[in-house]
Amino acid sequence: MKTYNEAYQMEVARKLHWLSDYMMSEFDDDSDNSRFKNHVQLFILKVSRNIESRLEESKDAGTFVDPWLWKQKTFAQNLQSDPFVPEMIRTAISKFYLERFDALTNICCEVFEDACDEYYNNLESYKTVNLVQNEVTNPEALGEVIYNRVIEKQSETQYSWEKSLERITEFRAMIENYFIASAVYQ
């Protein structure tokens, strides 16, 4: 019969294995957690619908945020209190994910507001909107332009695809070091 501590350590090992895989899954195009999979189309559709209505009350911070980011925020919030992830690891990871959510949310909202203002100012002047060297005359096309601008701005931050991969690789090394240290003391 296993002791409570052995059962707990087995659950910690299982959870850390899952956590390591989950973090890397955002870089796997075949994963449901892929950073660039299906959520792109959902984001464009959501933005397009909001451009058409342009309701002031719908312009809260979350309206124009990539749905994938919301999923990452929920993951980080749940991780903060997970008893099966050692405190040092869960604090570092959840802090990164929550800070990334805030930074990328601000980018999404800023880009949306700028592009939407540009779109409506040009419509009011009966001009064709020229964004990112493409003529944009409908909200769906503008949604794609906005998404591309968001990606471009993200690439200039510490939360770009490449820098996020570096940080997640560091977190995976923390997990590996935890297992190495645990093995030494057993």
N, C-alpha and C positions, 0 to 999 in steps of 0.2 A: 504494500500500500504506500502510495506516495504521500509525502508530507505536504502540508500547506505551502511551504516555501518552494518545494520542487514544482508543484502544480502552478504556483504563481510565476516562477521563472520560465516554465514552459510556455505560459500564456504571453509573457513579455517577449520571448523569442519569436513566437508566432506573430505577434503584433508588430514587432520591429521588422520582421521579414516582409509583412504586408506593407508597412509604411515605406520601406525602401523601394519596393516594386511600384507602389502607388505614385510616389514622387517622380520616378522615371517615366511613368506612363504618359505624362503630358508631352513627352517628346516622341512618342510612338504614334504614327499616323493611323495605325490599326486599333488603337485603344479608344475606349469610350471617353477616356479622360484626355484625349489628345488636345493640345492647345490650339490646333488649327483644323480640327475636324468639324463636323456638322454645325457647330455653334456659329460659324461665320455666316452661314445663310440665315440663321435665326436672328442674329444681330442685325444684318442688313434689312431683313423684313421688318423687324421691330422699329428700327430707325426710320425706315421709309413710311411706315404707318404714322409715326409721330410727326414726321415732317408734314404729311398731308393734313393732319388735324391741327398741329401746332397749338395745342391747348396749354395755356400757361400753367394750369394746375398739374399737368403731367410732366413738367420740367424739373422734377426732383432728381436728386443725384443718381438714383438707381434706374431711372427710366432708360437711360442711354448707355448703360454699362453692359458689356459683353456678358451673356449668361454664364459662360465658363468661369468668369471671375467670381460670380456669386457662389458657384459651386466650390471654388477654392477658398472663399471666405468661410463658408460653412464648415469645410474640412478643418481649417485652422481653429475655428472656435471650438469644435468638438475635440480637437487634439489637445487644447489647453488644459482640459480636465481629465484626460485619459489616464487612468491609474496604471495602465500596462505599458506606458512609455516613460522611461526615466525622465525626471524633471529637467535636467540639463538639455536633453535632446528635444523634448516637446516644447520647451521655452524657445530655443533657438529656431526651430522650424516654424512654430506658430507665429513668432514675431516676424519672420521673413514673409510668410504668406499674408499676414494682415497688413504689413507695411506695403507689400506689393499691391494688394487690393486697393489700398488708399491711393497710392501713386497712380496706378493705372486707371482707377475710377476718375480721378481728376483729369487725366489726359482724355478719357472718353468724353466727359462732359464738356471740357474746353473745346475740343475739336468739333463736337456736335454743334455747340452754340455758334462757333465761328463760321462753320460751313452753312448752317441753317440761316444765319444772318445774311451771309453772302448770297445764298440762293434766293431768299425773299427780297433782298434789295434789288437784285437783278431782275426778278420777276416783276417787281413794281415799276421798274424802268423799261419794261418790255424788251429786255436784252437777253441774249443767250448767256447762260452761266458757263464760264470757262474755268474749270477746276482741274488742276493737275494735268494740264494739256489735253483734257477731254471735254467735249461739250456735254454738259449735263442739263437735260431738259425735263427729267422726270425724277420723282423721289427715289425710286429703286436704284437708279444709276447713282444718285447722290449718296445713297446708303453705302454703295461700294466704294465711292471716293472717300467717304468719311472713314470707313474701315481701313482703307489703305493709309490714310493720314494717321490714324491711331497707331497702326503698326510702325509707321515711320517714326513717330514721336517716342514710342516705346523703345525703339532700337537705340535711342539717344540716352536712355536711362540705365540705371544699375539693374533694371528688371527686364532687359532685352532677353531674347531667346538664349543667346550665348551666355550672358552673365547669369541668367537663372539656372542654366545647366551647370555652370561652375559651382554655384551655391548648393544646388541639390547634390552634386557630386561630393561636396564637402560634408553635407549632412549624412550622406551614406558612409563616408569615412568615419564620422562620429559614431554611427551605429556599429560599424566594424570594430572600432576601438573599444566600444562598450563590451562587445562579445569577447574580445581578446583579454580585456581586464577581468571580466567575469570568469573566464577560464583559468586565469592565473590564481584567483582566490578560491577556486574549488578544489 
